[in-house]
């Protein structure tokens, strides 16, 4: 009986194909199958490397249905490489179901490290990196996105987001509304590619820089935002008042009264009311 195969989680370049590691190339050339988020995209990478490894599509719409077949191939002694379109698989990309199932069945899962847009952006953003929080893509719907940002308003960790090109302007507007225009940020566009760009400064300044750049409306974006400053002494009192009022009143009314009682801004009070779990009209 053949020894079980290995599931390799292979990080690939996020732009510049020269960033592929020699180890990743060796693995991709030695496995029986590459399970790829997009076979056309990964096929181009394999062709660039001079490899002809068979490809199988594995994306968010078919992953659940294909897990068992892939595990059967591992059980039969075939090793498989898991690839996303770019960067490290599972980081805002599919693959979790396969990796989790392989672990549960006792198969060896081996990471082949490499590029990740979040870490690449953090390394050059000029913002604190000792503690950070990866949020990936926030909801596409404006209301849900703004609610999540309100929940993150007082998070002290540096925040990392991914955003689609057609929503990055709205995202920056929502960040400024939730965190204040003076919060420090860095937007990285087209990381490792020919037109790599960084926009750095306050959220207001970053928004202006991006709008002024003729190329700012194209590419892939990673947003890095400084965490909230240390809480002021009065914040604890505001939180206490909001919590008490929120037990009896809708969020908007609780925030308005809490702001009047404590002298805090209504925006801060409303964000706390949302975090406390109250909703308008409840």
C-alpha positions as CSV (number, residue, x, y, z in Angstrom):
1,X,0.0,0.0,0.0
2,X,1.3,3.4,-0.9
3,X,2.2,6.0,1.7
4,X,-0.4,8.8,1.8
5,X,0.3,11.9,-0.2
6,X,1.0,15.3,1.3
7,X,-1.1,18.4,0.9
8,X,1.2,21.4,0.2
9,X,-0.2,24.9,0.8
10,X,1.9,26.9,-1.6
11,X,2.3,30.7,-1.5
12,X,2.8,32.2,-4.9
13,X,3.8,35.7,-6.1
14,X,1.3,38.6,-5.6
15,X,2.6,40.3,-8.7
16,X,6.2,39.9,-9.6
17,X,6.7,36.3,-10.8
18,X,10.4,36.4,-9.8
19,X,9.2,36.3,-6.2
20,X,8.4,32.6,-6.5
21,X,10.7,30.5,-4.2
22,X,12.9,27.7,-5.5
23,X,11.2,25.4,-3.0
24,X,7.7,26.3,-4.3
25,X,8.8,25.6,-7.9
26,X,10.2,22.2,-6.9
27,X,6.9,21.3,-5.1
28,X,4.8,22.5,-8.0
29,X,6.8,20.3,-10.4
30,X,6.7,17.3,-8.2
31,X,3.1,16.9,-7.1
32,X,0.5,14.9,-8.9
33,X,-2.0,17.7,-9.0
34,X,-2.4,21.4,-8.4
35,X,-5.7,22.4,-6.9
36,X,-6.1,26.1,-8.0
37,X,-8.5,28.8,-7.3
38,X,-8.4,29.8,-11.0
39,X,-6.8,27.2,-13.4
40,X,-6.2,29.9,-16.1
41,X,-4.3,32.1,-13.7
42,X,-2.3,29.3,-12.1
43,X,-1.8,27.8,-15.6
44,X,0.1,30.9,-16.6
45,X,2.3,30.6,-13.6
46,X,3.1,27.0,-14.3
47,X,3.9,27.8,-17.9
48,X,6.2,30.6,-16.8
49,X,8.0,28.0,-14.6
50,X,8.1,25.5,-17.5
51,X,5.9,23.1,-15.7
52,X,3.0,20.9,-17.0
53,X,1.5,19.7,-13.7
54,X,-2.2,18.8,-14.1
55,X,-4.6,21.5,-12.7
56,X,-8.0,21.2,-11.0
57,X,-10.3,24.1,-10.2
58,X,-10.9,24.5,-6.4
59,X,-12.8,27.7,-5.5
60,X,-15.5,28.9,-3.1
61,X,-18.3,27.6,-5.3
62,X,-17.1,24.0,-5.6
63,X,-14.7,23.4,-2.7
64,X,-17.2,21.6,-0.5
65,X,-18.1,19.2,-3.3
66,X,-14.5,18.3,-4.2
67,X,-12.9,17.8,-0.8
68,X,-13.7,14.1,-0.6
69,X,-12.3,13.3,-4.1
70,X,-9.1,15.2,-3.2
71,X,-8.7,13.4,0.1
72,X,-9.1,10.1,-1.8
73,X,-6.2,11.0,-4.0
74,X,-4.1,11.8,-1.0
75,X,-5.1,8.5,0.5
76,X,-3.9,6.8,-2.7
77,X,-0.5,8.3,-2.4
78,X,-0.8,11.4,-4.6
79,X,0.5,14.7,-3.3
80,X,-1.4,17.8,-4.0
81,X,-0.4,21.5,-4.1
82,X,-3.1,24.1,-3.1
83,X,-2.8,27.5,-4.8
84,X,-4.8,30.7,-4.7
85,X,-4.7,33.3,-7.4
86,X,-1.9,35.0,-5.7
87,X,-0.2,35.1,-2.3
88,X,-0.8,32.7,0.5
89,X,-3.9,30.3,0.2
90,X,-6.7,30.7,2.8
91,X,-5.9,34.3,3.5
92,X,-9.1,35.8,2.1
93,X,-9.0,32.9,-0.4
94,X,-10.6,29.4,-0.5
95,X,-9.0,26.3,0.8
96,X,-10.0,26.2,4.5
97,X,-12.4,23.2,4.0
98,X,-9.8,21.1,2.3
99,X,-7.0,21.9,4.8
100,X,-9.3,21.3,7.8
101,X,-10.6,18.0,6.4
102,X,-7.0,16.8,5.6
103,X,-6.0,17.6,9.2
104,X,-9.0,15.8,10.6
105,X,-8.2,12.7,8.5
106,X,-4.6,12.7,9.6
107,X,-2.9,13.7,6.3
108,X,0.3,15.7,6.4
109,X,-0.3,19.4,5.5
110,X,2.9,21.3,4.7
111,X,3.0,25.0,4.2
112,X,5.4,26.4,1.5
113,X,5.7,30.0,2.7
114,X,6.0,33.1,0.5
115,X,4.2,36.3,-0.4
116,X,1.1,37.6,1.4
117,X,-0.2,41.1,0.5
118,X,-1.2,41.9,4.1
119,X,2.3,41.3,5.4
120,X,4.0,42.9,2.4
121,X,2.0,46.1,2.9
122,X,2.6,46.1,6.7
123,X,6.3,45.8,6.2
124,X,6.5,49.1,4.2
125,X,3.5,51.0,5.7
126,X,5.4,52.9,8.4
127,X,2.8,52.0,11.0
128,X,3.1,50.0,14.2
129,X,3.5,46.2,13.5
130,X,3.9,44.8,17.0
131,X,0.2,44.1,17.1
132,X,-2.1,44.1,14.0
133,X,-5.5,42.8,13.1
134,X,-6.3,41.4,9.7
135,X,-9.9,42.2,8.6
136,X,-9.6,41.2,4.9
137,X,-12.5,42.3,2.8
138,X,-15.3,44.0,4.7
139,X,-18.9,43.6,3.5
140,X,-19.7,45.1,0.1
141,X,-22.9,46.6,1.4
142,X,-22.3,50.0,2.8
143,X,-24.5,49.7,5.9
144,X,-22.8,46.4,7.0
145,X,-19.4,47.8,6.2
146,X,-20.0,50.9,8.3
147,X,-21.3,48.9,11.2
148,X,-18.1,46.8,11.2
149,X,-16.0,49.9,11.1
150,X,-17.9,51.4,14.0
151,X,-17.1,48.2,16.0
152,X,-13.4,48.7,15.2
153,X,-13.3,52.4,16.0
154,X,-11.5,51.9,19.4
155,X,-9.4,48.9,18.4
156,X,-5.8,49.8,19.4
157,X,-4.2,47.4,16.9
158,X,-3.0,48.4,13.4
159,X,-5.8,47.3,11.0
160,X,-5.3,45.7,7.6
161,X,-8.0,45.5,5.0
162,X,-8.3,44.3,1.4
163,X,-10.5,46.3,-0.9
164,X,-11.7,46.1,-4.6
165,X,-10.7,48.9,-6.9
166,X,-14.3,50.0,-7.5
167,X,-14.9,50.4,-3.7
168,X,-11.6,51.7,-2.4
169,X,-12.8,55.4,-2.5
170,X,-16.0,54.6,-0.6
171,X,-13.9,52.5,1.9
172,X,-11.6,55.4,2.6
173,X,-14.6,57.7,3.1
174,X,-16.1,55.3,5.5
175,X,-12.8,54.9,7.4
176,X,-12.5,58.7,7.8
177,X,-16.1,58.9,9.0
178,X,-15.7,56.1,11.5
179,X,-12.1,56.8,12.7
180,X,-11.7,60.5,12.0
181,X,-9.9,62.1,9.1
182,X,-6.6,62.5,11.1
183,X,-6.1,58.8,11.7
184,X,-2.8,57.7,10.1
185,X,-3.0,55.2,7.2
186,X,-1.2,53.8,4.2
187,X,-2.8,52.5,1.0
188,X,-0.6,50.1,-1.0
189,X,-1.6,49.6,-4.7
190,X,-0.2,47.0,-7.1
191,X,2.3,45.5,-4.6
192,X,5.4,44.1,-6.3
193,X,4.1,45.1,-9.7
194,X,5.4,47.7,-12.2
195,X,3.1,50.4,-10.9
196,X,3.5,49.7,-7.2
197,X,2.4,52.8,-5.3
198,X,2.1,53.8,-1.6
199,X,-0.2,56.6,-0.4
200,X,0.7,57.6,3.2
201,X,-0.5,60.1,5.8
202,X,-3.8,60.9,7.4
203,X,-6.9,59.3,6.0
204,X,-7.9,62.6,4.4
205,X,-4.5,63.0,2.8
206,X,-4.4,59.5,1.5
207,X,-7.8,59.9,0.0
208,X,-6.6,63.1,-1.8
209,X,-3.4,61.4,-3.0
210,X,-5.3,58.5,-4.5
211,X,-7.8,60.8,-6.2
212,X,-5.0,62.9,-7.7
213,X,-3.1,59.9,-9.1
214,X,-4.1,59.1,-12.7
215,X,-3.5,55.5,-12.0
216,X,-5.3,55.4,-8.7
217,X,-8.4,53.9,-10.2
218,X,-6.7,50.7,-11.3
219,X,-5.1,47.8,-9.5
220,X,-5.3,45.8,-6.3
221,X,-5.4,47.5,-2.9
222,X,-4.3,46.8,0.6
223,X,-5.2,49.3,3.3
224,X,-3.2,49.7,6.6
225,X,-4.7,51.9,9.2
226,X,-3.3,52.9,12.6
227,X,-5.0,51.7,15.7
228,X,-7.0,53.9,18.0
229,X,-5.0,56.0,20.5
230,X,-4.9,55.0,24.1
231,X,-8.3,55.4,25.7
232,X,-8.9,58.7,27.5
233,X,-9.9,58.6,31.2
234,X,-13.4,59.7,30.3
235,X,-14.0,56.8,27.9
236,X,-14.8,54.4,30.6
237,X,-17.5,56.7,32.0
238,X,-18.9,57.2,28.5
239,X,-19.0,53.4,28.0
240,X,-20.7,52.9,31.3
241,X,-23.4,55.5,30.6
242,X,-24.0,54.2,27.0
243,X,-24.4,50.7,28.4
244,X,-26.9,51.7,31.0
245,X,-29.0,53.8,28.6
246,X,-28.7,51.2,25.8
247,X,-30.5,48.7,28.0
248,X,-33.7,50.9,27.8
249,X,-33.4,53.0,24.7
250,X,-32.6,52.7,20.9
251,X,-28.9,53.2,20.0
252,X,-29.4,56.7,18.5
253,X,-31.3,58.0,21.6
254,X,-28.9,56.4,24.0
255,X,-26.0,57.9,22.2
256,X,-27.5,61.4,22.1
257,X,-28.3,61.4,25.9
258,X,-24.9,59.8,26.8
259,X,-23.1,62.6,24.8
260,X,-25.0,65.3,26.7
261,X,-24.3,63.7,30.1
262,X,-20.5,63.1,29.5
263,X,-19.6,65.8,27.1
264,X,-18.3,63.3,24.6
265,X,-19.1,63.5,20.9
266,X,-22.3,61.9,19.6
267,X,-20.3,59.9,17.1
268,X,-18.2,58.3,19.8
269,X,-21.3,57.6,21.9
270,X,-23.2,56.1,18.9
271,X,-20.2,53.8,18.0
272,X,-20.2,52.5,21.6
273,X,-24.0,52.0,21.5
274,X,-23.6,49.8,18.4
275,X,-20.8,47.8,20.1
276,X,-23.1,47.3,23.1
277,X,-25.5,45.5,20.8
278,X,-28.3,48.0,20.6
279,X,-30.0,48.8,17.4
280,X,-32.3,51.8,16.4
281,X,-35.9,50.9,17.1
282,X,-35.1,48.0,19.3
